[in-house]
Amino acid sequence: MSILSNISISRAMPSMSPGLTSGTGARPSAGVMAPSPLDNLDKELKKLEEKYSLYGKNAYNLPDKLDVSEMEYNGMSEDQINESAKTKLAADYAAALRLINDGAERSKQDLAGYKDKLNAAANDTLAAVDEAYKQASDAAGNDALKRGLARSSIIVNKLAQLEGQKSAAKTDVAGQLFKNLADIDDGLDTLESKRLLAIGELDIANAAKLAQEIRDLTEKREQKLDEILKYNNSLKEKQGDYALNYAKTDSALDSDAYGRIADDVKNGLSVQLNAQIQQEKFDRIGGFLNGLAKQDALDYLKNNEEYFTRQVGVNYYKKLLSDQQSR
């Protein structure tokens, strides 16, 4: 006796409408309430199931013996993508920032060391000036003493002249030192401005890299999810082909019965029917969510995850969530 038996698609796919929550996640209280947007959506989805159940009068519950299972994809959330992108760029950013700061610090130390050398050189020069003019004064005094002119106006004027020359020389040394130190201070200010400018340019470049990395990761997530959805849908087709081949080997089926099975499989009934229904439900739910504000749509999805997952499956639910997050 054939193990195939006629069943009704409406029995194979019972209506699933759990207690829906609103966008805020609150369950409706008892009593008379105006229908929520989700209630209206649920009615549309039920009508969709009813439409398909009309085709199920002669459908067959064909066996599924393939040792395959659908894939699920736990892709990164937006927050996880952002953190992953920041983590990937953090080391390069830190190294570049360290290079800027270390270079500026070395230059500052070089200029500070140069200031110390200039001060030391100026002090040495001032000491040399004092010594030179002391020796000149002593020589002039000794010469005047030998000639008996120690108290004459000549020696007094000579010593006064030497003292004036010494003061002028020391003023020149101090003036040149002041100018050189001022130039170094200007150089330090310029160095700090260049450091801050370099950091600003680094931040701009890093922000651009971060945005690109986030786009790349998001695109990879979308591509992976699309690949898995295509794979799962291809499984439905393979299962349908298997069911048809199984029916060919059932000797209890006459040609008319086999023909009906072949038509059912070809029209997407039985094994493949759920995939077609899920796709239409996915499109219908997507249209409903796109008509809402982004945050409202995300609230509906997250607060009613179990309901939407039972309607379209885990992967389509994640695709709905991803589509709303990225719009």
C-alpha positions in Angstrom: 0.0 0.0 0.0 1.3 3.5 -0.9 2.6 5.5 2.0 1.4 8.7 0.2 -1.9 10.1 1.3 -4.0 13.1 0.3 -4.0 16.0 2.7 -5.2 19.5 2.8 -2.6 22.3 2.8 -4.8 24.2 5.1 -4.3 21.4 7.7 -0.5 21.2 6.9 -0.1 24.9 7.6 -2.2 26.0 10.6 -2.7 29.7 11.1 -0.2 31.2 13.5 -1.3 34.5 15.1 0.1 34.8 18.7 -0.9 37.6 20.9 0.7 40.5 19.1 2.4 43.3 20.9 2.4 47.0 19.9 5.5 48.9 18.9 6.1 49.6 22.6 6.1 45.9 23.4 3.0 46.0 25.6 0.4 43.2 25.2 -3.1 44.4 24.5 -5.4 44.3 27.5 -8.7 42.6 27.7 -11.7 44.4 26.4 -12.7 46.1 23.2 -9.8 47.8 21.4 -9.3 49.3 18.0 -7.3 47.0 15.7 -3.6 47.7 15.8 -1.5 47.9 12.6 -0.1 44.5 13.4 -3.6 43.1 13.7 -4.4 44.3 10.2 -1.1 42.8 9.0 -1.9 39.5 10.6 -5.3 39.4 8.8 -3.5 40.0 5.5 -1.1 37.1 6.2 -4.0 34.8 7.1 -5.7 35.7 3.8 -2.4 34.8 2.0 -2.4 31.4 3.7 -6.1 30.9 2.8 -5.3 31.7 -0.8 -2.7 28.9 -0.9 -5.0 26.5 0.9 -7.4 26.6 -2.0 -4.8 24.9 -4.1 -4.3 22.1 -1.6 -7.4 20.0 -2.2 -5.4 17.4 -4.2 -1.9 18.0 -2.7 0.2 15.2 -1.4 2.2 14.9 1.8 5.3 13.7 0.0 8.2 12.3 2.1 11.3 14.3 2.8 14.3 11.9 3.1 17.1 14.3 2.2 19.8 14.5 4.9 20.0 18.3 4.6 19.0 21.2 6.8 18.6 24.9 6.4 21.4 27.3 7.4 21.0 30.0 9.9 23.2 33.2 9.9 24.0 35.0 13.1 25.4 38.1 11.5 26.8 41.0 13.5 24.4 43.7 14.7 25.0 47.4 13.8 26.6 47.9 17.2 28.9 44.9 16.7 29.9 46.1 13.2 30.8 49.5 14.6 32.8 48.0 17.4 34.6 45.6 15.0 35.5 48.4 12.7 36.8 50.6 15.5 38.8 47.7 16.9 40.4 47.0 13.5 41.5 50.6 13.0 42.5 51.3 16.6 46.0 49.9 16.5 46.9 51.8 13.3 45.4 55.0 14.6 47.3 54.7 17.9 50.6 54.1 16.1 50.1 57.1 13.8 49.1 59.3 16.8 52.2 58.1 18.7 54.4 58.9 15.7 53.1 62.4 15.6 53.4 63.0 19.3 56.8 61.4 19.6 58.2 63.4 16.7 56.9 66.6 18.2 58.3 65.7 21.6 61.7 65.0 20.1 61.7 68.4 18.3 60.7 70.1 21.5 63.5 68.5 23.4 66.0 69.5 20.7 64.8 73.1 20.8 64.9 73.1 24.6 68.4 71.7 24.5 69.4 74.4 22.0 68.1 77.0 24.4 70.3 75.7 27.2 73.3 75.7 24.9 72.6 79.3 23.9 72.3 80.4 27.5 75.5 78.6 28.4 77.3 80.2 25.5 76.1 83.6 26.3 77.2 83.3 29.9 80.6 82.1 28.7 80.8 85.1 26.4 79.8 87.6 29.2 82.4 86.1 31.5 85.0 86.4 28.7 84.0 90.0 28.2 84.4 90.8 31.9 87.8 89.1 32.0 89.1 90.8 28.9 88.1 94.3 30.0 89.4 93.6 33.5 92.8 92.7 32.0 92.7 95.8 29.9 91.8 98.0 32.9 94.5 96.4 35.0 97.0 97.0 32.2 96.0 100.6 31.8 96.2 101.2 35.6 99.7 99.6 35.9 100.9 101.7 32.9 99.6 104.9 34.5 101.2 104.0 37.8 104.6 103.5 36.2 104.4 106.8 34.6 103.1 108.6 37.7 99.7 109.2 36.1 97.6 107.1 38.5 95.4 110.1 39.5 95.4 111.9 36.2 92.3 112.6 34.1 93.9 110.6 31.3 93.8 107.3 33.1 90.3 108.1 34.6 89.0 108.7 31.1 90.7 105.6 29.8 89.2 103.4 32.4 85.7 105.0 31.8 86.1 104.3 28.1 87.0 100.7 28.8 83.9 100.3 31.1 81.6 101.7 28.4 83.0 99.4 25.8 82.5 96.4 28.2 78.9 97.4 28.8 78.2 97.8 25.1 79.7 94.4 24.4 77.6 92.7 27.1 74.5 94.5 25.8 75.1 93.1 22.4 75.6 89.6 23.8 72.3 89.8 25.8 70.4 91.3 22.8 71.5 88.5 20.5 70.6 85.9 23.2 67.2 87.4 23.6 66.6 87.3 19.8 67.8 83.7 19.5 65.6 82.6 22.5 62.5 84.4 21.0 63.1 82.6 17.7 63.2 79.2 19.5 59.9 80.1 21.4 58.3 80.9 18.0 59.6 77.6 16.8 58.0 75.8 19.7 54.6 77.5 19.1 54.8 76.6 15.4 55.7 73.0 16.3 52.6 72.7 18.6 50.4 74.1 15.8 51.8 71.6 13.4 51.2 68.8 15.9 47.6 69.7 16.4 47.1 70.1 12.7 48.6 66.7 12.0 46.3 65.1 14.7 43.3 66.8 13.1 44.2 65.4 9.7 44.7 62.0 11.2 41.3 62.1 12.8 39.6 63.0 9.5 41.4 60.3 7.7 40.5 57.7 10.4 36.9 58.7 10.4 36.8 58.2 6.6 38.4 54.7 7.0 36.0 53.9 9.8 33.0 54.8 7.7 34.3 52.7 4.8 35.1 49.7 7.0 31.5 49.9 8.4 30.1 49.9 4.9 32.3 47.0 3.9 31.2 44.9 6.9 27.6 45.8 6.4 27.8 44.8 2.7 29.4 41.5 3.6 26.7 40.8 6.2 24.0 41.5 3.6 25.7 39.4 0.9 26.1 36.4 3.4 22.5 36.6 4.4 21.3 36.7 0.7 23.5 33.7 0.0 22.0 31.7 2.9 18.5 32.6 1.8 19.2 31.5 -1.7 20.8 28.3 -0.4 17.7 27.5 1.8 15.4 28.2 -1.1 17.5 25.9 -3.3 17.0 23.2 -0.7 13.3 23.5 -1.1 13.7 22.9 -4.8 16.0 19.9 -4.2 13.5 18.5 -1.7 10.7 18.9 -4.3 12.8 17.1 -6.9 13.4 14.3 -4.4 9.7 14.0 -3.6 8.9 13.7 -7.3 11.6 11.0 -7.9 10.3 9.2 -4.8 6.8 9.2 -6.3 8.2 7.6 -9.5 9.4 4.6 -7.5 6.1 4.0 -5.7 4.6 1.1 -7.6 1.2 1.7 -6.0 0.8 4.9 -8.0 -0.9 4.7 -11.3 0.0 7.2 -14.1 -2.9 9.5 -13.2 -1.9 9.7 -9.6 1.7 10.3 -10.5 0.6 13.0 -12.9 -1.3 14.8 -10.1 1.8 14.6 -7.9 4.0 16.0 -10.7 1.6 18.9 -11.2 1.5 19.6 -7.5 5.3 19.7 -7.2 5.7 21.8 -10.3 3.2 24.3 -9.0 5.1 24.7 -5.8 2.7 22.8 -3.6 3.6 20.4 -0.8 7.4 20.5 -0.1 8.0 23.8 -2.0 4.9 25.6 -0.9 6.2 27.0 2.3 9.2 28.7 0.6 6.8 30.5 -1.8 4.5 31.5 1.0 7.4 32.7 3.1 8.7 34.9 0.2 5.3 36.5 -0.2 4.9 37.0 3.5 8.4 38.5 3.6 7.4 41.0 0.8 4.1 41.8 2.5 5.7 42.4 5.9 8.5 44.4 4.3 6.0 46.7 2.7 4.2 47.1 6.0 7.4 48.1 7.8 8.6 50.4 5.1 5.4 52.4 5.6 6.4 53.1 9.2 9.1 55.4 10.7 12.4 53.5 11.0 12.4 53.3 14.8 8.7 52.2 14.9 9.5 49.5 12.4 12.4 48.3 14.5 10.3 48.3 17.6 7.6 46.2 15.9 10.2 43.7 14.8 12.1 43.4 18.1 8.9 43.4 20.3 7.3 40.7 18.2 10.3 38.6 17.2 8.6 35.3 17.9 5.6 36.2 15.8 7.6 37.3 12.8 10.0 34.4 13.0 7.1 32.0 12.9 5.7 33.7 9.9 8.8 33.8 7.7 11.6 31.9 9.5 14.7 33.0 11.3 16.7 34.1 8.3 14.0 36.1 6.7 13.4 37.7 10.1 17.0 38.7 10.3 16.8 40.0 6.7 13.8 42.2 7.7 15.7 43.5 10.7 18.8 44.2 8.7 16.8 46.0 6.0 15.1 48.3 8.5 18.4 49.0 10.3 20.1 50.1 7.1 17.3 52.2 5.6 
